[in-house]
Amino acid sequence: QVQLVESGGGLVQPGGSLRLSCAASGSIFRIYTMGWYRQAPGKQREVVARITSGGVINYADSVKVRFTISRDNAKNTVYLQMNSLNPEDTAVYYCNADARLLYSSGRQTYWGQGTQVTVSS
């Protein structure tokens, strides 16, 4: 199995910044795409940003320019730098990884437990 542990959420004022981190551990052979999703109250989970092992990045239109995703393949860790936060960014943020386990031929999707981000004055 793969465990994803997120950190860095919290309460921030509008216009502020936060940096989320997500570290993957377990019997990992390889991690392919890693990403961040978010779910606001009463809404469906949506993709925020994704990054492949080769560094190809995609962002949701709502966060382009303001958010930056990066990863450290040696540490199996993905980051999300969030700037110019506004109340509409308030949500639980989930880390996501597509990975292949040791002694396995298939890829599976794994999720973290989520970290709350609240943007409020």
TIGU-722955 format. One line per 10 residues: number of its first residue (from 0); their letters; for each residue x, y, z of C-alpha. Coordinates in Angstrom, 2 decimals. Example, Ala and Ser with C-alpha at 12.3 -4.5 7.8 and 13.67 -1.06 7.14 Angstrom:
BEGIN
0	as	12.30:-4.50:7.80  13.67:-1.06:7.14 .
This chain:
BEGIN
0	qvqlvesggg	0.00:0.00:0.00  0.90:3.65:-0.37  0.33:6.16:2.39  -0.04:9.86:1.54  0.35:12.32:4.39  -0.57:15.97:3.78  0.51:18.96:5.84  0.45:22.73:5.65  -3.23:23.59:5.74  -4.73:26.17:8.03 .
10	lvqpggslrl	-6.46:29.52:8.34  -5.21:32.43:6.24  -6.52:35.89:5.42  -7.56:36.82:1.88  -4.50:37.63:-0.19  -2.31:35.39:1.93  -0.27:32.32:1.08  0.02:28.70:2.19  2.24:25.83:1.13  0.90:22.29:1.20 .
20	scaasgsifr	3.11:19.22:1.25  2.29:15.57:0.63  4.75:12.78:1.29  4.20:9.29:-0.07  5.52:6.20:1.66  5.10:2.45:1.50  6.07:-0.39:-0.79  6.48:1.88:-3.79  8.02:0.79:-7.06  7.24:3.99:-8.90 .
30	iytmgwyrqa	4.99:7.02:-8.59  3.61:8.38:-11.82  1.31:11.40:-11.65  0.80:13.25:-8.36  -1.75:15.94:-7.81  -3.93:18.05:-5.59  -7.71:18.06:-5.51  -10.10:20.03:-3.34  -13.65:19.73:-2.11  -15.65:22.64:-0.75 .
40	pgkqrevvar	-18.79:22.12:1.35  -21.71:21.07:-0.83  -19.55:20.75:-3.94  -17.91:17.92:-5.83  -14.22:17.19:-5.53  -12.30:18.99:-8.26  -8.78:18.85:-9.59  -6.51:21.73:-8.65  -3.19:20.76:-10.21  -1.38:17.65:-11.41 .
50	itsggvinya	2.26:16.91:-12.23  3.72:13.88:-13.97  6.97:12.20:-13.02  8.52:13.95:-16.00  7.35:17.38:-14.85  4.37:17.98:-17.13  1.90:20.19:-15.24  -1.78:20.98:-15.56  -3.75:23.52:-13.52  -7.41:24.26:-13.07 .
60	dsvkvrftis	-8.25:27.58:-14.71  -9.32:29.01:-11.36  -5.84:28.65:-9.84  -3.54:29.36:-12.78  -0.94:32.03:-12.00  -1.79:31.92:-8.27  -0.85:28.29:-7.45  2.35:26.40:-8.24  2.72:22.62:-8.04  6.11:20.95:-7.76 .
70	rdnakntvyl	7.53:17.61:-6.74  10.69:16.03:-5.42  10.89:12.58:-6.97  13.72:11.51:-4.67  11.51:12.21:-1.65  8.23:11.05:-3.22  6.79:14.41:-2.20  4.53:16.87:-3.97  4.01:20.49:-3.00  1.39:23.13:-3.70 .
80	qmnslnpedt	2.35:26.77:-3.22  -0.83:28.82:-2.99  -0.65:32.61:-3.32  -3.28:35.34:-3.48  -5.76:33.12:-1.72  -9.41:34.13:-1.68  -12.45:32.79:0.18  -13.43:30.70:-2.86  -10.28:28.63:-2.26  -11.66:27.41:1.07 .
90	avyycnadar	-11.90:23.62:0.92  -10.40:20.37:2.08  -7.36:19.72:-0.10  -6.50:16.13:-0.96  -3.25:14.70:-2.26  -3.49:12.10:-5.01  -0.94:9.72:-6.51  -0.92:7.11:-9.24  1.59:4.49:-8.18  2.84:1.01:-8.80 .
100	llyssgrqty	3.74:-1.13:-5.83  6.73:-3.41:-5.48  5.98:-6.91:-6.79  2.95:-5.58:-8.65  2.37:-5.04:-12.35  -0.55:-2.62:-12.09  -1.05:1.01:-11.19  -3.48:2.22:-8.57  -4.72:5.58:-7.36  -4.19:6.60:-3.76 .
110	wgqgtqvtvs	-5.58:9.47:-1.70  -4.43:11.34:1.37  -6.69:12.08:4.31  -7.10:15.74:3.38  -6.05:19.01:4.94  -8.37:21.95:5.59  -7.62:25.30:4.00  -9.77:28.20:5.19  -9.46:31.67:3.71  -11.26:34.22:5.86 .
120	s	-10.76:37.60:7.44 .
